[in-house]
Amino acid sequence: MTATNTPDPSLGELFGELGADLSQLVRKELELAKVEAREEAHRFTRGATFGALAGLAALLALVLLSMALAWWIDEALNTAVAFAIVGAIWVVVAAIAAAVTRSAFAEIRPLPETKDAIKAAVTGERATEEPLPSIGADSTVITHTRQDTDPDRTTTIHPSPIHTNRETAS
């Protein structure tokens, strides 16, 4: 029995395969973006709901306690001065709360895996899978290595559905 030599695929076949792979990549990227957007929206909604509830309860307590504090200070000072002192205290508290809120919202990173995967696809990085030692041997992490400039430079991202076995086998 002799081995049959199969001819190399033609340029048209290669472009057809490239188009199919690109189409699959785009579909999986869109699927990943939808999943990530849903997760981020759920986290944001839950946080905003409980934040609003806490804010309402705190506002009611704030009004009652502020009036009590102002009338207590009023026993030693003028009524207007007592209420001005309590108001100044709440201005400081509001400024601190605003700073904390701004830093908390700055940490929100929408669609991080999708952005990393698209960046990797555009810059020509190749994906390989490695075990995650901190999570467990069965978990994987995607490492991208730049092929065009520095082969030693790697970037680690979380696994995403766009990385198929075919892509990681090379």
C-alpha positions, 0 to 999 in steps of 0.5 A, spaced: 500 500 500 502 506 498 501 513 501 497 517 497 499 524 496 494 530 497 495 536 494 496 542 498 490 547 499 489 552 493 489 559 495 482 560 494 481 554 499 485 557 504 482 564 503 475 560 504 478 557 510 480 564 513 473 567 512 470 561 515 475 562 521 474 569 522 466 569 521 467 564 527 471 568 531 467 574 530 461 570 532 464 568 539 467 575 540 460 578 540 457 572 544 463 573 549 461 581 549 454 579 550 455 575 556 460 580 559 455 586 558 450 582 562 454 580 568 457 587 568 450 590 568 447 585 573 453 587 578 451 594 577 444 594 578 445 590 584 450 595 587 445 601 585 439 598 588 442 596 595 446 603 594 439 607 593 436 603 599 442 604 604 442 612 602 435 612 603 435 609 610 441 613 611 438 620 609 432 619 614 437 617 620 441 623 618 435 628 618 433 626 625 440 625 628 442 632 625 436 635 628 437 632 635 445 634 635 443 641 633 438 642 638 443 639 643 449 644 641 443 649 641 443 648 649 450 651 649 450 656 643 445 660 638 440 656 634 443 658 628 450 657 630 448 650 632 445 648 625 451 651 621 456 646 625 452 640 624 451 642 616 458 643 616 460 636 619 455 633 613 459 637 608 465 634 610 462 627 610 459 628 603 465 630 600 469 624 603 463 620 600 463 623 593 471 621 593 470 614 595 464 613 590 468 616 584 474 611 586 469 605 586 466 607 579 473 608 576 474 600 578 469 598 573 472 595 567 466 593 562 468 587 558 475 586 560 476 579 556 473 582 550 477 588 549 483 583 551 481 578 546 480 583 540 486 587 542 490 580 541 487 579 535 488 585 532 496 586 534 497 579 532 498 575 538 497 568 539 494 564 544 496 558 548 493 555 554 497 554 561 494 551 568 492 556 573 496 554 579 492 558 584 485 556 582 486 549 580 490 544 575 484 543 571 483 551 570 486 555 564 489 561 563 490 564 556 497 567 555 498 571 548 505 572 546 507 577 540 509 574 534 512 580 530 516 584 535 518 581 542 517 573 543 518 574 551 513 579 552 506 575 554 500 578 557 495 573 561 488 574 560 482 570 563 479 564 558 474 566 553 470 562 548 474 564 542 480 560 544 478 554 541 483 547 541 485 549 534 488 555 535 491 553 542 494 547 538 500 551 534 
